[in-house]
Amino acid sequence: MQTRTNTIEEKQKELEAASGDRKLVNRAQNGELRFYGSQGMVMNPLAMCDKLDKMFGSGAEAIVHYMLFESGRETFDKMMKSNHDKSRGELLKALVDLQPCHGWGYVSLMIVHADPPRVELSVKNPPIKAQRGSQKHLISSFWAGVLSIYFNRQLLSKNSGYSAERDEFTCIIST
């Protein structure tokens, strides 16, 4: 436990130093972990997905998609409302940079077109290694929600896949 706490604290200091911004990571005394005004949690969603798949079959995919899509929308919306001094681009970069702290891998976004929006998403060392059941929507749906707020229009994830050889999840997020 002590080792893990030190690792998180070291990462917090590293992020604050790199950004020069103390709002980036704020560990309040009451146990909250906030990133630019949006509360974060450490959790393992894979067991949740397995249980939902057993309970609801293919319906679990829709449940997980909408849960993560709304989570992404709400996260980025709160970040924007709490940080009027930052641009959308700065906040999107900050969210991308924070993903390893949450255990979601190393995210890379390439905006291919801004209008209509088309973004190529890749995640190195993602927590989801299989493309089965509701798990396949965890990463892509979250980022579709984030980017829907970023571009101010409803976006969808498409062509998602995982390469074990490269240990990389990829998808396209567009209209």
Secondary structure by P-SEA (a helix, b strand, c coil): caaaaaaaaaaaaaaaaaaccccccccccccccccccbbbbbccaaaaaaaaaaaccaaaaaaaaaaaaaaaaaaaaaaaaacccccaaaaaaaaaaacccccccbbbbbccccccbbbbbbbccccccccccccccccaaaaaaaaaaaacbbbbbcbbbbbccccbbbbbbcc
